[in-house]
Amino acid sequence: MAQLDSTPRLLTGPFDVDKDFDVMNIVTSTAVMMFEGGSNLTKKWKCSVGGDVNQRITVVSVIMICTIVGNLSLILALTCKRSRRIKRVNVFLVNLAIGDLAVALFTNTSEILFLAFGDWALGAAACKIIVYVQIVTLASATFLLTAMSVDRYQVCNSWLCG
Protein backbone atom coordinates (compact mmCIF):
# COMPACT_ATOMS: atom_id res chain seq x y z
CA MET A 1 0.00 0.00 0.00
CA ALA A 2 1.42 3.37 -0.99
CA GLN A 3 2.09 5.81 1.83
CA LEU A 4 0.61 9.27 1.50
CA ASP A 5 2.49 12.25 2.85
CA SER A 6 0.29 13.40 5.71
CA THR A 7 2.63 15.91 7.29
CA PRO A 8 1.27 19.44 7.28
CA ARG A 9 3.30 21.81 5.17
CA LEU A 10 3.46 25.58 5.16
CA LEU A 11 2.55 26.69 1.66
CA THR A 12 4.52 29.70 0.50
CA GLY A 13 5.40 31.02 -2.90
CA PRO A 14 4.24 29.51 -6.19
CA PHE A 15 1.97 26.49 -5.75
CA ASP A 16 1.96 23.22 -7.60
CA VAL A 17 -1.79 22.57 -7.71
CA ASP A 18 -1.43 18.82 -8.22
CA LYS A 19 1.01 18.46 -5.33
CA ASP A 20 0.03 21.17 -2.83
CA PHE A 21 -3.77 20.95 -3.05
CA ASP A 22 -4.23 17.20 -3.30
CA VAL A 23 -7.54 16.37 -1.59
CA MET A 24 -6.26 13.07 -0.22
CA ASN A 25 -3.26 14.86 1.26
CA ILE A 26 -5.56 17.32 3.03
CA VAL A 27 -7.87 14.58 4.28
CA THR A 28 -5.07 12.36 5.52
CA SER A 29 -3.55 15.23 7.44
CA THR A 30 -6.70 15.41 9.60
CA ALA A 31 -7.85 11.78 9.64
CA VAL A 32 -5.98 8.54 9.07
CA MET A 33 -8.14 5.90 7.46
CA MET A 34 -7.17 2.27 7.97
CA PHE A 35 -8.95 -0.54 6.17
CA GLU A 36 -9.32 -3.94 7.79
CA GLY A 37 -9.64 -6.96 5.52
CA GLY A 38 -12.54 -9.41 5.34
CA SER A 39 -15.37 -10.29 3.03
CA ASN A 40 -17.29 -7.55 1.26
CA LEU A 41 -20.08 -7.77 3.85
CA THR A 42 -17.88 -7.67 6.94
CA LYS A 43 -15.34 -5.01 6.01
CA LYS A 44 -15.02 -2.27 8.59
CA TRP A 45 -13.64 1.24 8.42
CA LYS A 46 -11.76 2.59 11.36
CA CYS A 47 -11.13 6.29 11.58
CA SER A 48 -8.53 7.58 13.97
CA VAL A 49 -9.19 11.31 14.14
CA GLY A 50 -6.90 13.66 15.98
CA GLY A 51 -8.22 15.39 19.07
CA ASP A 52 -9.18 14.52 22.59
CA VAL A 53 -11.82 11.78 22.64
CA ASN A 54 -12.87 12.57 26.21
CA GLN A 55 -13.60 16.16 25.27
CA ARG A 56 -15.72 15.06 22.30
CA ILE A 57 -17.63 12.56 24.46
CA THR A 58 -18.25 15.30 27.04
CA VAL A 59 -19.57 17.72 24.42
CA VAL A 60 -21.92 15.13 22.90
CA SER A 61 -23.09 14.10 26.40
CA VAL A 62 -23.83 17.70 27.39
CA ILE A 63 -25.78 18.25 24.16
CA MET A 64 -27.67 15.02 24.78
CA ILE A 65 -28.55 15.95 28.38
CA CYS A 66 -29.68 19.47 27.36
CA THR A 67 -31.81 17.99 24.56
CA ILE A 68 -33.45 15.47 26.89
CA VAL A 69 -34.13 18.00 29.67
CA GLY A 70 -35.42 20.67 27.28
CA ASN A 71 -37.73 18.37 25.33
CA LEU A 72 -39.08 16.65 28.45
CA SER A 73 -39.79 20.09 29.94
CA LEU A 74 -41.64 21.11 26.79
CA ILE A 75 -43.67 17.90 26.74
CA LEU A 76 -44.61 18.29 30.41
CA ALA A 77 -45.49 21.98 30.01
CA LEU A 78 -47.75 21.32 27.02
CA THR A 79 -49.47 18.18 28.29
CA CYS A 80 -50.18 19.10 31.93
CA LYS A 81 -53.03 21.54 31.20
CA ARG A 82 -56.00 20.44 29.11
CA SER A 83 -56.29 23.88 27.47
CA ARG A 84 -52.78 23.50 26.07
CA ARG A 85 -53.31 19.94 24.82
CA ILE A 86 -56.14 20.76 22.42
CA LYS A 87 -54.35 23.35 20.30
CA ARG A 88 -53.00 22.10 16.97
CA VAL A 89 -49.67 23.87 17.31
CA ASN A 90 -49.05 22.28 20.69
CA VAL A 91 -49.80 18.82 19.29
CA PHE A 92 -47.19 19.46 16.60
CA LEU A 93 -44.70 20.74 19.18
CA VAL A 94 -45.17 17.69 21.41
CA ASN A 95 -44.65 15.37 18.44
CA LEU A 96 -41.56 17.31 17.41
CA ALA A 97 -40.21 17.10 20.96
CA ILE A 98 -40.77 13.33 20.95
CA GLY A 99 -38.87 13.11 17.66
CA ASP A 100 -36.03 15.16 19.14
CA LEU A 101 -35.93 12.86 22.15
CA ALA A 102 -35.59 9.90 19.79
CA VAL A 103 -32.72 11.66 18.03
CA ALA A 104 -31.02 12.36 21.35
CA LEU A 105 -31.48 8.84 22.63
CA PHE A 106 -30.48 6.95 19.48
CA THR A 107 -28.11 9.19 17.54
CA ASN A 108 -26.19 10.72 20.44
CA THR A 109 -25.98 7.44 22.36
CA SER A 110 -24.59 5.60 19.36
CA GLU A 111 -22.14 8.47 18.76
CA ILE A 112 -20.93 8.31 22.36
CA LEU A 113 -20.46 4.54 22.15
CA PHE A 114 -18.62 4.88 18.84
CA LEU A 115 -16.31 7.53 20.30
CA ALA A 116 -15.71 5.53 23.48
CA PHE A 117 -14.85 2.25 21.76
CA GLY A 118 -13.31 3.69 18.59
CA ASP A 119 -15.36 1.26 16.50
CA TRP A 120 -18.94 0.06 16.19
CA ALA A 121 -19.43 -2.26 19.17
CA LEU A 122 -23.14 -3.07 18.96
CA GLY A 123 -23.16 -5.57 16.10
CA ALA A 124 -24.63 -5.66 12.61
CA ALA A 125 -28.29 -5.88 13.64
CA ALA A 126 -28.07 -2.88 15.97
CA CYS A 127 -26.27 -0.95 13.23
CA LYS A 128 -29.15 -1.49 10.82
CA ILE A 129 -31.80 -0.73 13.42
CA ILE A 130 -30.13 2.46 14.65
CA VAL A 131 -29.54 3.73 11.10
CA TYR A 132 -33.21 3.04 10.33
CA VAL A 133 -34.34 4.89 13.49
CA GLN A 134 -32.03 7.82 12.67
CA ILE A 135 -33.51 8.12 9.17
CA VAL A 136 -37.10 7.83 10.44
CA THR A 137 -36.58 10.47 13.14
CA LEU A 138 -34.97 12.85 10.65
CA ALA A 139 -37.81 12.34 8.19
CA SER A 140 -40.48 12.72 10.89
CA ALA A 141 -38.94 15.97 12.10
CA THR A 142 -38.87 17.28 8.54
CA PHE A 143 -42.49 16.29 7.91
CA LEU A 144 -43.63 17.75 11.24
CA LEU A 145 -41.95 21.08 10.45
CA THR A 146 -43.61 21.05 7.03
CA ALA A 147 -47.00 20.28 8.59
CA MET A 148 -46.51 23.08 11.13
CA SER A 149 -45.68 25.49 8.31
CA VAL A 150 -48.80 24.49 6.38
CA ASP A 151 -50.91 24.84 9.53
CA ARG A 152 -49.51 28.30 10.29
CA TYR A 153 -50.05 29.34 6.66
CA GLN A 154 -53.69 28.25 6.85
CA VAL A 155 -54.21 30.15 10.11
CA CYS A 156 -52.58 33.33 8.81
CA ASN A 157 -54.32 33.07 5.44
CA SER A 158 -57.75 32.61 7.03
CA TRP A 159 -57.08 35.53 9.40
CA LEU A 160 -55.96 37.84 6.57
CA CYS A 161 -58.71 36.83 4.15
CA GLY A 162 -61.24 36.27 6.92
C-alpha positions in Angstrom: 0.0 0.0 0.0 1.4 3.4 -1.0 2.1 5.8 1.8 0.6 9.3 1.5 2.5 12.2 2.9 0.3 13.4 5.7 2.6 15.9 7.3 1.3 19.4 7.3 3.3 21.8 5.2 3.5 25.6 5.2 2.5 26.7 1.7 4.5 29.7 0.5 5.4 31.0 -2.9 4.2 29.5 -6.2 2.0 26.5 -5.8 2.0 23.2 -7.6 -1.8 22.6 -7.7 -1.4 18.8 -8.2 1.0 18.5 -5.3 0.0 21.2 -2.8 -3.8 20.9 -3.1 -4.2 17.2 -3.3 -7.5 16.4 -1.6 -6.3 13.1 -0.2 -3.3 14.9 1.3 -5.6 17.3 3.0 -7.9 14.6 4.3 -5.1 12.4 5.5 -3.6 15.2 7.4 -6.7 15.4 9.6 -7.8 11.8 9.6 -6.0 8.5 9.1 -8.1 5.9 7.5 -7.2 2.3 8.0 -9.0 -0.5 6.2 -9.3 -3.9 7.8 -9.6 -7.0 5.5 -12.5 -9.4 5.3 -15.4 -10.3 3.0 -17.3 -7.6 1.3 -20.1 -7.8 3.8 -17.9 -7.7 6.9 -15.3 -5.0 6.0 -15.0 -2.3 8.6 -13.6 1.2 8.4 -11.8 2.6 11.4 -11.1 6.3 11.6 -8.5 7.6 14.0 -9.2 11.3 14.1 -6.9 13.7 16.0 -8.2 15.4 19.1 -9.2 14.5 22.6 -11.8 11.8 22.6 -12.9 12.6 26.2 -13.6 16.2 25.3 -15.7 15.1 22.3 -17.6 12.6 24.5 -18.2 15.3 27.0 -19.6 17.7 24.4 -21.9 15.1 22.9 -23.1 14.1 26.4 -23.8 17.7 27.4 -25.8 18.3 24.2 -27.7 15.0 24.8 -28.5 16.0 28.4 -29.7 19.5 27.4 -31.8 18.0 24.6 -33.5 15.5 26.9 -34.1 18.0 29.7 -35.4 20.7 27.3 -37.7 18.4 25.3 -39.1 16.6 28.5 -39.8 20.1 29.9 -41.6 21.1 26.8 -43.7 17.9 26.7 -44.6 18.3 30.4 -45.5 22.0 30.0 -47.7 21.3 27.0 -49.5 18.2 28.3 -50.2 19.1 31.9 -53.0 21.5 31.2 -56.0 20.4 29.1 -56.3 23.9 27.5 -52.8 23.5 26.1 -53.3 19.9 24.8 -56.1 20.8 22.4 -54.3 23.4 20.3 -53.0 22.1 17.0 -49.7 23.9 17.3 -49.1 22.3 20.7 -49.8 18.8 19.3 -47.2 19.5 16.6 -44.7 20.7 19.2 -45.2 17.7 21.4 -44.7 15.4 18.4 -41.6 17.3 17.4 -40.2 17.1 21.0 -40.8 13.3 21.0 -38.9 13.1 17.7 -36.0 15.2 19.1 -35.9 12.9 22.2 -35.6 9.9 19.8 -32.7 11.7 18.0 -31.0 12.4 21.4 -31.5 8.8 22.6 -30.5 6.9 19.5 -28.1 9.2 17.5 -26.2 10.7 20.4 -26.0 7.4 22.4 -24.6 5.6 19.4 -22.1 8.5 18.8 -20.9 8.3 22.4 -20.5 4.5 22.2 -18.6 4.9 18.8 -16.3 7.5 20.3 -15.7 5.5 23.5 -14.8 2.2 21.8 -13.3 3.7 18.6 -15.4 1.3 16.5 -18.9 0.1 16.2 -19.4 -2.3 19.2 -23.1 -3.1 19.0 -23.2 -5.6 16.1 -24.6 -5.7 12.6 -28.3 -5.9 13.6 -28.1 -2.9 16.0 -26.3 -0.9 13.2 -29.1 -1.5 10.8 -31.8 -0.7 13.4 -30.1 2.5 14.6 -29.5 3.7 11.1 -33.2 3.0 10.3 -34.3 4.9 13.5 -32.0 7.8 12.7 -33.5 8.1 9.2 -37.1 7.8 10.4 -36.6 10.5 13.1 -35.0 12.9 10.7 -37.8 12.3 8.2 -40.5 12.7 10.9 -38.9 16.0 12.1 -38.9 17.3 8.5 -42.5 16.3 7.9 -43.6 17.8 11.2 -41.9 21.1 10.5 -43.6 21.0 7.0 -47.0 20.3 8.6 -46.5 23.1 11.1 -45.7 25.5 8.3 -48.8 24.5 6.4 -50.9 24.8 9.5 -49.5 28.3 10.3 -50.0 29.3 6.7 -53.7 28.3 6.9 -54.2 30.1 10.1 -52.6 33.3 8.8 -54.3 33.1 5.4 -57.7 32.6 7.0 -57.1 35.5 9.4 -56.0 37.8 6.6 -58.7 36.8 4.2 -61.2 36.3 6.9 
